Structure formats: structure tokens, C-alpha cells
Amino acid sequence: MSNQGAGALIDATVRPRRLARIFSRDHTVIAKQFFAMSIFFLFAGGLLALFVRWQLGFPGSAVPVPFNFLMTRTMAPGGVIAPDAFNGMFTLHATFMVYFAVLPMLVGALPNFVLPLQIGSPRMAFPTLGMLSFWLSLLGGLLMIATYFVDGGPASTGWTAYAPLAAVSHYTGSSAGQNLWILSLAILGIGLILGAANQVVTIVNHRAPGLTMFRLPLTVWSFLVTGLLVLLALPVITAAVGMLLMDRTLGTSFFVPAGLSVSGSPLAGYAGGGQPLLWQHLFWFFGHPVVYIMILPGMGVVSDVLAVFARKPLFGYRAMIYSTFAIAGLGWLVWGHHMFQSGMNPLLGTTFMASTMAIAIPSGVKVFGWLATLWRGQIRFGLPMLFALAFLLTFTVGGLSGIFMASTPVDAFIHDTYFIVGHIHYVLFGGSLFAIFAAIAYWFPKATGRMLGERLGRLHFWLTLAAFNCTFFPMHILGIGGHMRRIYDPTVYAFLRDLQPVNTFITISAITLGFAQLLLVANIFLSLKNGRRAEPNPWRAATLEWTLPSPPGDGAFAVVPEVHRWPYDYSLPNAIEDYLPQTSLHVNGTGTGTDS
Amino acid sequence: MWNFPLLPDQASTFAGRVDGLYFFLVALTAFFTVMISLMVAFMAIRYRESNTKVNRDNPLPENPTMEAVWIGVPLVIVLVIFFWGVNIYFAIARPPANAVDMYVTGKQWMWKIQHPTGQREINEIHVAVGQPVRLTMISQDVIHSFYVPAFRVKQDVLPGRYSQLWFEPTKPGIYHLFCAEFCGTKHSGMIGRVVVMESADYERWLAGGSSNGGSLGQTMADAGAQIFEAQGCITCHKMDDASRAPILKGLYGKSVALNGGETVIADEQYIRESILRSGAKIVAGYGPIMPVYQNRISEDELMQLVSYIKSLGGPATGTPAATPSAAPASETKGTPAAAKPAQNVNEPSRNK
């Protein structure tokens, strides 16, 4: 592959053949491909969530007519979702959302588009790797969709795929589905690793002259840290699912202990001697950092959006960077808090308890830093700002409810209940997804040359915010009431019958939430067609991408920009405009923190 | 609006303590959520762009003192939660010396319970109020989790390895028992109940026997002794002759030196493993001559064997090390005379 700076310029200027346009090495095209894939899986995963919610809110009633087209007769005899189908749906819901919606958005679409533009580079470091990264992810995604249609149904062991449930095919109805699930994740894992390598190298090697590390916007810092996390975490899960596949197909016993039985008779074909807990350790050693992979880019985006829309320098720039590293670093030491109930030595549990609680401190630094950024600002409420402010609130709730899990005795009570489901959705929906919405609204003008429609956008925002809270907040109440996660029919439990109205309420809210997302898609399409034309810098932001035309078009940064200041020079006392772009040479009265 | 309690019943000695910490966390979370929401709302209104009559002077890009405060205050709060939590956590991890042993086997999708006195139950467990119970649990297939919301306890039940859980019921009644770890198709149907009875009622129930699951017709230790003979264990493991195999009398809870030079505590897990895979941990001075009993003994029978070996007595020093934590015995809760030797209920001195 061509690694010289000129290579990409030639690529961009020579009119590519049709095949080359599809298998494009252009980072903005790759970003759009990732974006489309991610949005598709967001809706597919959302639809699956609604099926799950339907069964929980209205147990035993048939799925309403226009939506039952996805149900085969074995999945839903008489239109009512069967237990195995239910298990498959919540498994695929989480798998789609985590692996194929949020990760490709935050490790694929966002960095591929934003990263080179923010560091003044005409391209990513490895265009071919970027292309491969997308096509491997897509292949993984297609395989994952295929699991829905194979004999025996999709994987139905949860996105955590605990062994031996997932390691021995006799324990679930799903055989080919689970195997495909594993293959799909392995392929996606490789794709994301390639993308992350590309992202890290680009940041290290392709910054414009003058753009020192401590002049990078928080978004780029978060891409750097996220990229490193992906590089370290994804190989673990890729290897672990490989071992799981061998257990399932070759008869190895990595995760299978001796002496198991299947419906009364001894399980044949396994030598035994494996450790079910080994899977949990491997899975969560990947699984907890992946939570930070999904939240850190959002934190970066929100930091920048808050500064731009409050017209203030980001408060505590360095503290923000160090807290990002602290969260990422501590993220490697906390996986055990997912396993407090799995039979852990209490002394070990205590250390995991301490390391988990320690994360509250860098997270607090971020939240208070964001608040201080708003202080005495000049706040404008553009769409990106609305989502950023919502992120600030929902992430706070999600972060604080995490302390409940860190406190082991409380965790013993709420572990595997809906409290956890509520918590993870506050972090992943209220955190990652709100940040993604902020990012979409923020960079839409740059990517398309049109502004995202404000009126429809606000409707989408308020509906989403309200429905989000109505959907996920009551889940905490269910969990404290003792409602387990992953149960097919809550009405078989006497004491949960009193909680059934809450379940119904959640389901109605979830349906509202799901349909509200159609507004986003409608807004995107309407704005693409009729949206107001975007100026190069509609938000009056200081970072480099806003020095380019909207959209940047071919040959962005054909003239490499020179950077003279940090990205947060807003509301300078003596400036004519209330901000100075990073390329501005203009020497100014105070020059707050212009350099390190 | 809705007719439901915010928390399940409090029916164990832990429940009050766990709920205390829980409510503290709720208050803390509510405080910070409200505070941050109010701050965002306040600033959004006061510092909105159209408000020109507001002081926007001196926007600080950094302020070390303030940052120290918002690092320091959360740190103190976190430390309080940590030590409070650890305190309860260790109590949950340490069964008291006077706990009654019961044995639980989980399978898709059913709980099987064995009482030391021989009663067997399915999806039901009868216990006496005020009597601490220590469960030794194992799964025959996938991972399950023993969860009694009213007791605020939950413990995963693993295949191939014992896990343990203890509780002390404080209120007679019938409480839900669930499987909390997703375990396959009928996970949501894996339901049981815990029946907590007054002591007198419990004695009567024990005498009458279980109506659901039958009975061994003898104590678990006796049943274990029969297996011990039937499987021929007794030919090597003699009561008074250590020439071919270690003497098992007094083994339970003792520290055992192995061939490799390490030592292990002879707890339930060690005994189980040594029966199934005898070559795994061989006692110092012996050869690998014991046959492997894997797939020859069911988990239920294994528990009877373990119960039998436990009935042969433990070291005279005090409580057997109950959990892998090897918690100091002096800390055990609720026993005035912690120095008393272990009172295993299934200890009908069977010195042959």
C-alpha cells in the first residue's frame, strides 16, 4: 500500500473506476459506509429490543401484524414469541447494538471522518487498512444477520455467551447459529483491530505542522485512547471466541469441566478439565474495556461541543486528558466486578471493589470540568448542544448507578436484575448514543454541506429524551423489586405480577423511543435534499475541519495547514471575532493556554 | 399509583444491612443527580446567549484548587462507601460456626436440595427461623445462580466446583427462590421457594419428611458411608492404617501437604476433586494409585460422600475454613464461644 503523502492525493484526483468507488480507500467514503452500516444495525437491534419488550410488556400476546413478518412459525407459534426465540432476540439485540451499531460508529464512522480533518491530514495513515476494516466489519455483520435464519435459530446465550451454556451445543437449541455468531465476532474483531491501528498511527504520524499533542482537541485524544483500548481488548475476545468455537466443534474443553450431564445422562465427547470461569475472565477482560471504548469517544465529542456552544475554553484541558487516560487505565483492572457472584475469593473481590470505585474520581473530574465549562459561558442551544447537555445528565445517572454495582453487598442483591439493564442503557444509550446524536448533528454540515433540520431535530431530541427516561429509569425500580434480567415471562413469578404495570409502561415507552428514531432518519434524508446550505464554519468552531469547505470534497488539505494554537480559543477578550481558529497567527492579548 | 413494594421483604440478617448501604447510595445518587441537573438548568438559563445582562468576566480555563476539591470530596465519599461495603461483604462471605449444612444441586431447570438429616426436596428448601444455613452448591450442567431476593443473597452455582452461600432467616414465611443466571430455554421457569418455619414447626417438618423429593431414609453421612463401602473406598482408606491411603478421620478443614510441596485446606471442594480426579492433588508421601471416579458418582452422591467425610470430624482447633477466603475464625459472627469446636449437625460420632 502507498504510504507516501502523495499517494492519497493521486487517489483522490484520479477518477476511480466503479469497483474502486465501492471498495473505496477514501476515508470519508469509508466513514459513510460505516455510518450506514451502523444505522442499519441500530434499527435492526432496536426492532429486536421491541420484540423482547413486547413479550415482557404483554406476555403471551401475538406480535402485532405488520411486525410479525420477521417471525418464522417455529419462532412464534400463533404469533406469540417462543422462549427460544425470545432468548435469541435479546442475544442478537445486544450483539447488534454493541458490536455492529455502536462500535462501528465510534471506531469506524466517526474517526474515519473526523480524525484526518481535525489533525489537518488529507487522509488516514493506511487507506487500504481502512477499507479492509469496513469490509471485514460488514462481512461480520452479514454473518450475524444470517444467524437469524439458520436452523435452530440465532445464538441464544446472551451477548456474554457464558460457558458451558455456549460451549456445549446440547444446552441450547442453537447450534449453527451460535457457531456463526462466533465466526462473525472473530471477523468483526479483526476488522476493528485494523481500523484502530490505522487510527492510532494516523494521530501519531499525520498531525499538521504545529499541531503538538497538547494542541489536539479532546475528540482526537479520545480517538487515540480508544484506539489503544481496541488494540489491546479486541484480540482477547477474538482469541476467546476462537477457543469457544473449538470447544463447540472440535471437542476441546477449554471451558468445559468434567462430569457434566445433559438431561440426566453424562455428556459425551468432552474430556473435561476446563474452567467455565476462564471464559468469564477472558470475556470481561475484554468486556469492561469495551464499555470505555464505547463511552470515551462520546466524552471527547461532548467536551468539544460544550466548549464550542458555550463559547468558552474547555475547563481543565489537561485534567480532561489525564482523566481519559485514568479511566482507560483503570478500565483494565475492574473486570472482576462482573463476577462478584461467581464464587470469587472475597479478598480479590475487595480489590476489584476498590479499583471500580476509583473510576468515580476521573469520571467526576470530567463531569465537573464540563459544568465549569458552562459557567459564565454564552450558551447557544444548537442541536449538538442539546444532545451534549442530555449526555451530561444521563451519563451522570448511569455513572452514579454504577457505584451500586461496585458495592459488592448491594451488587449481590441487584446483580443480574433489571437494575443492571437500566444502568447499562443509561451508559450506552444515554451516554454513547446521545453523544453519537450530538456528533451527527455537529458534523452533518461538514459531511454533507447541508444543515441538519433544526425543527425536526428538536422534536427528535425531546421525544428521545423523554421516552429514554421513561423506558430505562423504571428498570431500576424493577430490578430493586427483584426482577431478573433475561426472563421470558415475568408473570410466572407471583411477586412480579404486581410489577407488571411497570413492565407494560416500559414497553410502551420503548415503542415510542423506537419510533422516535425514525424522525432522525427522516431528518437526515429531508436535510440532505432540502436542508439549508452549510457555510464552511456554521458553529464558529476553532478546530481545523472548519477551515475547509462544507463538504470538504476531494483534495482536502491539499495545502497542509499550519497550526499555531490550541483548539479552545473562544471568547478571547481582545479578539474581533469571539474565537480564533487553530490556524490563526493572530497574536492576542491573553493567549490563554495557547500552548504547552 | 401502582401497588407494589419498592423492596422485597427483609427476611435475613443481611437484609437490613444491605438495604442500609443501598439507601445511602440512593440518597447520594439522588443528591448528585439533582445537584448537577439544577446546575445545568441554572447555567443554561442564566448564561443563554440572549441574556446580555450577566457577568461573563474572567472565564477560568483552569483552577487547581477547585479541581483538588472535586477530586478530594468524591475520594472521601468513595472511601466511606468502600469500607462500609467491605464490612458487609466479609460478613456475607463468612458463615458462622453454628451454621447447618445443606446441599444444593442445580440443573436445567430445577433445584435439588439435600438436608444432612436425609430429607430431599425439589425446588423447595425448608429452614428454621434464626438458624444460620450454609449451602454447598454445584451444578450438573450450565451455570445457575441461587437468588433469594428477600434474603438479599445471590451466588452463582457452577459446574465442576462447589460454591457456598449462607444466610440466617429472621422471619417465618415463604420466599421466592430464583435462578438469576441465564441458563437456557426455560430459565425463567426455574423457580423455587424457601419456606422459613418456627423451630418447633421445622422439627415437626423434619420428622414428617419432605412431601416433595422424598428422603434418603437415613442421614446424608450414613448414605455417604454406604457409598464409601460400596465403591470400595474403605479397602484403602482405613480408619486406623495410613499405609495405603491417608486416614480421612479428622481430615475436614485440615491443612494438607501435597506431593508437589504445596499445602491445601481440605474443604469440600478439595474432597470432591480428590474423589473425582484423584491424581490432581496427591497427599505427600502417596503414589497415584487411586482410581478416577469421574462419571461414576453423581453430584448428589458426591455430596453424601463429602458429608460423610466431614462427619469424621475436623481438626480440633475450631471452625473449619469454610470459604476459600480462609477468614480468621475469631471473626465469625453470632457465636459467643467462638472457641468451641465445630458443631456439625451431622456428627453422629462414627468412629468405627
Interface residues (C-beta under 8 A of the other chain):
Chain A: P83 D84 N87 S156 T157 G158 Y162 P164 L165 Y171 T172 G173 P257 A258 G259 L260 S261 V262 S263 P266 L267 G272 G273 Q275 P276 L277 A310 K312 P313 L314 F315 G316 Y317 R318 A319 Q341 S342 G343 N345 P346 L347 G349 T350 M353 A354 M357 A358 A360 I361 G364 V365 V367 F368 L371 A372 L374 W375 R376 G377 Q378 I379 R380 F381 L389 L392 L393 T396 V397 L400 S401 I403 F404 A406 S407 T408 P409 V410 A412 F413 H415 D416 T417 I477 I480 G481 G482 M484 R485 R486 I487 Y488 D489 P490 V492 Y493 A494 F495 D498 L499 P501 V502 Y568 S571 T592 G593
Chain B: W2 N3 F4 P5 L6 L7 P8 F14 R17 V18 L21 Y22 L25 L28 T29 F32 T33 I36 S37 M39 V40 M43 A44 Y47 R48 E49 V54 N55 R56 D57 N58 P59 L60 P61 E62 N63 M66 E67 W70 I71 P74 L75 V78 I81 F82 W84 G85 V86 I88 Y89 F90 I92 A93 K107 Q108 Q140 D141 V142 I143 S145 Y147 P149 R152 V153 K154 Q155 D156 L158 P159 G160 R161 S163 Q164 H176 F178 C179 A180 E181 F182 C183 G184 T185 K186 H187 S188 G189 I191 L276 R277 Q294 N295 E299 T323 P324 S325 A327
